[in-house]
Amino acid sequence: MEGMPRIKSVEPTGNLELLVRFDNGIARTYDCAPLLSRPEFQLLKVPAFFRAVRVDAGGYGISWSDDMDLSEHELWTNGKQPGSSG
C-alpha cells in the first residue's frame, strides 16, 4: 500500500501485546489477544513462541513463522498509541 510506514522494530511487551515502531518515528501497541479466536494463531499462547516475533525484510510485516504473520497495514491501522485505551 502506497504511503504506509514500514516497521523498524517489534517488541513483545507481555499480555499478548506488541510494541511496534515505524520508520516515521511513530510507535503503536498491538493487542494480539483477539487473534486467538482464529485457529492459525493458537501458538501465540506459548510465551516463548510469542517472544520470537521478528520484523520481515523491508519492514512490510512481522512474523513468528512462515505460516504466521501480520502486515504493516494491520499493525498500523489497528495498533493504538502507547498508553491509550482505545
Residue, then its C-alpha position, 0 to 999 in steps of 0.5 A: m500500500e502506497g504511503m504506509p510506514r514500514i516497521k523498524s522494530v517489534e517488541p513483545t511487551g507481555n499480555l499478548e501485546l506488541l510494541v511496534r515502531f515505524d520508520n516515521g518515528i511513530a510507535r503503536t501497541y498491538d493487542c494480539a489477544p483477539l487473534l486467538s479466536r482464529p485457529e492459525f494463531q493458537l501458538l501465540k499462547v506459548p510465551a516463548f513462541f510469542r517472544a520470537v516475533r521478528v520484523d520481515a525484510g523491508g519492514y512490510g510485516i512481522s512474523w513468528s513463522d512462515d505460516m504466521d504473520l501480520s502486515e504493516h497495514e494491520l499493525w498500523t491501522n489497528g495498533k493504538q498509541p502507547g498508553s491509550s485505551g482505545 
